Amino acid sequence: MIRTKQGHVVRALTIAGSDSGGGAGIQADLKTMHQFQVYGMSVLTSLTAQNTNGVQGVYEVPPEFVRLQLESVYTDLGIDVVKTGMLANTKIIHTVASFLREIDIEKVVVDPVMVAKGGTPLLRQESVEILKDELLPLAMVITPNVVEAEELCGYSIRDFEDCHRAAIDIAALGPRAVIVKGGHMPPDWIKDAPNLVVDLVYVGGEFTYFASERVDTYKTHGTGCTFSSAITSMLARGASILEAVGMAKAFIYEAVKRAKTWDVGEGHGPTDQSAPIPARFEPMSSAFYVFRNGRWVRGE
């Protein structure tokens, strides 16, 4: 485990749903945190009966028990960074947001999980507004894909320029940094780089871009959870927002590539959270970076 100079073991809390198939949710979060040598803790909001073919059932944890888990972890172990994933319903979102306001924690990463890889809704529609009103103002970083960004900004995203507009509008809701992930973007949206997956990062009024090669695979279950957990882990270790995003982007690329030939499940298979941790680097804002041959290079 990573320790500070004072001997403190850095720790991160994931507040999310459980994936019985092990590829996403709490399971992916804790695997990723362990790989980044961060002590991971968990508060479960939902239990799912789930595999690579889809979600067969969801049991939402009573909000009172969510609160009890939060208090149990915080009063004994302490929390350096919080990451939220599947929150399921309005009452759970309110419970989590209220608790985070009470403990006044600075580093909060929000992964606005709304739909499973197979298409099953994981957040009730009426809960989106509560998420925007109560949780987003507490976020240091939010990590929507294009579909989630549309729900948060309230309009359709049709091209790369729309992604920029959406990032600005979502940032106005409170998050310090907005990452619009590129995995759901059609390849022709990035006209000069059709084979790249580009994540757009908006922080401090500036845009920075992190790109990796597009991996030809359908085994991408848990990519969002893994990516946001990697960011959470790096923030716990003291990284800047841009450094955390760059490290997470490189990690998820390797995790997807390494799992491409796995025979785990018959559907959308999981990623490999045991992928190697990339070398640290200090990205500059307002730049375009491409991950090639295991390292980041400045793009045009």
C-alpha positions in Angstrom: 0.0 0.0 0.0 1.1 3.6 -0.8 2.0 5.6 2.3 2.5 9.3 2.8 5.7 10.7 4.3 3.9 10.7 7.7 3.2 6.9 7.3 -0.5 7.3 6.5 -1.8 4.5 4.2 -3.9 6.3 1.5 -7.5 5.0 1.3 -10.3 5.3 -1.1 -14.0 4.6 -0.7 -16.2 3.4 -3.5 -20.0 3.9 -3.1 -21.5 1.7 -5.8 -23.4 -1.4 -6.8 -22.1 -5.0 -6.7 -21.6 -7.0 -10.0 -21.9 -10.7 -9.3 -19.9 -11.3 -12.5 -17.0 -9.4 -11.1 -16.3 -7.2 -14.1 -17.8 -3.9 -13.0 -19.1 -2.1 -10.0 -17.6 -2.6 -6.5 -15.6 -5.6 -7.7 -13.9 -3.7 -10.5 -13.3 -0.7 -8.3 -11.6 -2.6 -5.5 -9.4 -4.6 -8.0 -8.3 -1.4 -9.6 -7.6 0.4 -6.3 -5.5 -2.6 -5.2 -3.6 -2.5 -8.4 -2.8 1.1 -7.7 -1.7 0.2 -4.2 -4.5 2.2 -2.6 -6.5 0.7 0.3 -10.0 0.3 -1.0 -13.2 0.3 1.0 -16.8 -0.1 -0.1 -20.4 0.9 0.5 -22.9 -1.1 -1.4 -26.0 0.7 -2.9 -27.3 -2.2 -4.9 -26.9 -5.9 -5.5 -27.1 -7.2 -9.1 -27.6 -10.7 -10.5 -25.4 -10.0 -13.5 -23.0 -11.7 -16.0 -21.5 -10.8 -19.3 -24.8 -11.4 -21.1 -26.7 -8.8 -19.0 -28.4 -7.9 -15.8 -30.9 -10.5 -14.6 -32.0 -8.7 -11.4 -31.3 -5.7 -9.1 -31.9 -5.4 -5.4 -31.5 -1.8 -4.1 -30.1 -1.5 -0.6 -32.3 0.5 1.8 -30.9 4.0 2.2 -30.8 3.6 6.0 -28.3 0.8 5.5 -26.3 2.8 3.0 -26.0 5.5 5.7 -25.0 2.9 8.3 -22.2 1.6 6.0 -21.0 5.2 5.4 -20.8 6.0 9.1 -19.1 2.6 9.9 -16.3 3.2 7.4 -15.8 6.9 8.1 -15.8 6.8 11.9 -13.1 4.1 12.1 -11.0 3.9 8.9 -11.3 7.4 7.6 -11.5 8.4 3.9 -9.1 10.3 1.6 -11.1 10.1 -1.6 -14.6 9.0 -2.5 -15.8 7.5 -5.8 -19.5 7.1 -6.6 -20.9 4.6 -9.1 -24.3 3.1 -9.4 -26.6 4.9 -6.9 -29.9 3.5 -8.2 -32.5 5.9 -6.8 -33.3 9.3 -5.5 -33.2 8.3 -1.8 -29.8 6.7 -2.0 -28.4 9.8 -3.9 -29.8 12.1 -1.2 -28.3 9.9 1.5 -24.9 9.8 -0.1 -24.8 13.6 -0.9 -26.0 14.5 2.6 -23.2 12.4 4.1 -20.5 13.8 1.8 -21.6 17.4 2.7 -21.4 16.5 6.4 -17.8 15.2 6.2 -16.8 18.0 3.8 -14.5 15.9 1.7 -12.7 17.6 -1.1 -11.8 14.7 -3.5 -15.0 13.2 -4.9 -15.1 11.4 -8.2 -18.6 10.9 -9.7 -19.1 8.1 -12.3 -22.7 8.8 -13.3 -23.6 5.2 -14.0 -27.0 5.2 -15.7 -27.1 2.2 -18.1 -25.4 -1.2 -18.0 -23.3 -2.4 -21.0 -26.2 -4.6 -22.2 -28.7 -1.7 -22.0 -30.3 -2.3 -18.6 -31.1 1.0 -16.8 -29.2 1.4 -13.6 -30.5 4.8 -12.5 -34.1 5.7 -12.4 -35.0 8.6 -14.8 -36.4 10.8 -12.0 -33.1 10.5 -10.1 -31.1 12.3 -12.8 -32.2 15.7 -11.6 -31.4 14.9 -8.0 -27.9 13.7 -9.1 -27.4 17.0 -10.8 -28.7 19.1 -8.0 -27.2 17.3 -5.0 -24.1 15.3 -6.0 -22.5 17.2 -8.9 -21.8 20.3 -6.8 -19.7 18.1 -4.5 -17.6 16.6 -7.3 -14.0 17.3 -8.1 -14.2 15.1 -11.2 -17.2 13.6 -13.2 -16.7 11.0 -15.9 -19.7 10.7 -18.2 -19.7 8.9 -21.5 -21.6 10.6 -24.4 -24.9 9.0 -23.4 -24.6 10.0 -19.8 -23.4 13.5 -20.8 -26.6 13.9 -22.9 -28.7 13.1 -19.8 -26.8 15.6 -17.7 -26.7 18.5 -20.2 -30.3 17.9 -21.5 -29.7 17.8 -25.2 -28.4 15.5 -27.9 -24.7 15.3 -28.6 -24.1 14.9 -32.4 -20.4 15.7 -32.9 -17.1 16.4 -31.2 -18.0 20.1 -30.9 -21.1 19.2 -29.0 -18.9 17.3 -26.5 -17.1 20.6 -25.8 -20.4 22.4 -25.2 -21.7 19.6 -23.0 -18.5 19.6 -20.9 -18.8 23.4 -20.3 -22.5 23.0 -19.4 -21.9 20.1 -17.0 -19.1 22.0 -15.3 -21.5 24.8 -14.6 -23.4 22.4 -12.4 -20.5 22.3 -10.0 -17.8 19.7 -10.9 -14.3 21.1 -11.0 -13.3 18.8 -13.9 -15.5 17.1 -16.6 -14.3 14.2 -18.6 -16.4 13.3 -21.6 -15.2 9.8 -22.5 -14.6 8.8 -26.1 -15.6 5.2 -26.1 -19.1 5.9 -27.3 -18.1 8.4 -29.9 -18.4 7.3 -33.5 -14.9 7.1 -35.2 -15.7 9.8 -37.7 -16.3 12.4 -35.0 -12.5 12.9 -34.8 -11.8 13.6 -38.4 -8.1 13.8 -38.1 -7.8 10.7 -35.9 -10.5 8.1 -36.8 -8.6 5.2 -35.1 -8.2 7.0 -31.8 -10.5 7.0 -28.7 -10.2 10.6 -27.4 -11.3 11.6 -23.9 -12.0 15.3 -23.6 -11.1 16.9 -20.3 -12.4 20.3 -19.3 -10.8 21.8 -16.2 -9.9 25.4 -15.2 -11.7 26.7 -18.3 -9.3 24.8 -20.7 -9.6 21.6 -22.7 -7.0 18.8 -22.7 -7.2 15.6 -24.7 -6.0 12.1 -24.0 -6.1 9.6 -26.9 -5.4 5.9 -27.3 -5.8 3.5 -30.2 -9.2 2.0 -30.6 -9.1 -1.7 -29.6 -11.3 -3.9 -31.8 -13.1 -5.8 -29.1 -16.6 -6.1 -27.5 -15.0 -7.1 -24.1 -15.4 -3.8 -22.5 -17.6 -4.5 -19.5 -16.5 -2.4 -16.5 -14.4 0.1 -18.4 -16.1 3.1 -16.9 -15.8 1.8 -13.4 -12.2 0.8 -13.9 -11.3 4.2 -15.4 -13.0 6.3 -12.7 -11.4 4.1 -10.0 -8.0 4.6 -11.5 -8.5 8.4 -11.3 -9.7 8.0 -7.7 -6.6 6.0 -6.8 -4.3 8.5 -8.4 -6.0 11.4 -6.6 -5.6 9.5 -3.3 -1.9 9.2 -4.1 -1.6 13.0 -4.5 -1.7 13.3 -8.3 -3.1 16.4 -10.0 -6.4 16.0 -11.9 -4.7 15.9 -15.3 -2.0 13.4 -14.2 -4.7 11.2 -12.7 -6.7 11.2 -15.9 -3.6 10.5 -18.0 -2.6 7.6 -15.8 -6.2 6.2 -15.8 -6.5 6.5 -19.6 -3.3 4.6 -20.2 -4.3 2.0 -17.6 -7.7 1.3 -19.1 -6.3 1.0 -22.6 -3.9 -1.7 -21.4 -6.7 -3.3 -19.4 -8.9 -3.6 -22.5 -6.1 -4.7 -24.8 -5.0 -7.5 -22.4 -8.5 -8.9 -22.0 -9.2 -9.0 -25.7 -8.5 -12.7 -26.0 -10.0 -13.7 -22.6 -12.6 -16.5 -22.5 -14.4 -15.1 -19.5 -18.1 -15.2 -20.3 -20.0 -15.3 -23.6 -21.1 -11.7 -23.8 -19.5 -8.3 -23.1 -16.4 -9.7 -21.2 -14.6 -7.8 -18.5 -11.4 -5.8 -18.7 -8.1 -6.8 -17.1 -7.6 -4.8 -13.9 -4.2 -6.5 -13.3 -2.8 -4.5 -16.2 0.5 -2.8 -15.4 0.5 0.8 -14.0 1.9 3.2 -16.6 4.8 5.5 -15.8 3.8 8.8 -14.2 4.0 12.0 -16.2 3.0 15.6 -15.7 0.7 16.6 -18.6 0.3 20.3 -19.5 -3.2 21.8 -19.9 -4.5 22.7 -23.4 -2.6 19.9 -25.1 -3.4 16.8 -27.1 -1.7 13.6 -25.9 -1.5 10.2 -27.6 -0.6 7.0 -25.8 1.8 5.1 -28.1 4.2 2.2 -27.3 3.6 2.4 -23.6 4.1 6.1 -23.2 2.4 9.5 -23.7 3.5 11.7 -26.6 2.4 15.2 -27.6 0.0 15.1 -30.6 -0.6 17.8 -33.1 
